[in-house]
Amino acid sequence: MSRFTFQFFSPIILFLLMILDGQITHILTGVSSGTWVPVSHLFLIFLMYSVTQHIPSYIIILAAVLGAIYDSYYLGIYGIATLLFPLIALFIYNIQITIFTNRWTRLFTTIIIVTAFEVFSAIIMVAFGFAHLNFINFVVYQLAPTLLLNIILAVALQFPLEIFYRLKKSHGRYN
């Protein structure tokens, strides 16, 4: 696909992944009877790869718009994902040369961005009084299952995403 095609389809793909994330999270939470809350973050995994196809301003605006949609659909509080998604996109964009050197760095970056999103969104919600949080319960029942799920998703999707986003070790941008 050309860059123009990616610019057209990226918002659609990322939006659909955001909806799919909600469904996966709902199903897995139901399977565990609400004991564990593994939150799927396919959106963040694909956002990490999408950074390679867009200029920074486009990806940051796209992340902010999709963050506002995420806030309205999942959180009901505007501003959390609207702030965090563009910051994560900017972080990825600034270190993409390091991220895309090998598969391990992509996996560790997935762990970092998923952890950052979960922890910072929880901190923001507690700071503004929208939630009360027991940190141990948060780590055991939400963060750990979320990281496990997203590590599995990232490993399973690495090869297909490399093909889809045409990432090669010999690519001039990543040498």
Buried (B, 14 or more C-beta within 10 A) or exposed (E): EEEEEBBEEBBEBBBEBBEEBBEBBEEBBEEEEEEBBBBBBBBBBBBBBBBBBBEEEBBBBBBBBBBBBBBEEBBEBEEBBBBBBBBBBBBBBEBBEEBBEEBEEBBEBBBBBBBBBBBBBBEBBBEEEEEEEEEEEBBEBBBEBBBEBBBEBBEEBBEEBBEBBEBEEEEEEBE
